[in-house]
Amino acid sequence: MEKAAGHPFVVSLAYAFQTKYKLYMVMDFVQGGDFFTFLRKVGRMRESWAKLYICEIALALQHMHDLDVVYRDLKPEVSERSEAKRASLDEDENTSHY
């Protein structure tokens, strides 16, 4: 999924390796954490924030779609949020190239 790297709303997978029992993925650091934790903390999000995040995630999905990459598992746990209130999608095992 290296093709998707470089987009402002896609978190890149830099390196991955595994041991007998675990898979390790080295990805870009996103300071704000995942949306699931954020939503649990704030409860209801302001409409203006929701519009911004939805647009940013839609742009990331469109970018991957343009590269013939399918994002298979969109959920708050795999969507990241930076301190600058920017949304991004993890580029990991949830993507498939067609």
Buried (B, 14 or more C-beta within 10 A) or exposed (E): BEBBEEBEBBBBBEEEEEEEEEEEBEBBEBEBEBBBEBBEEEEEBEEEBEEBBEEBBEBBBEBBEEBEBEBEEEEBEBBBBBEEEBBBBBBBBBBEEE
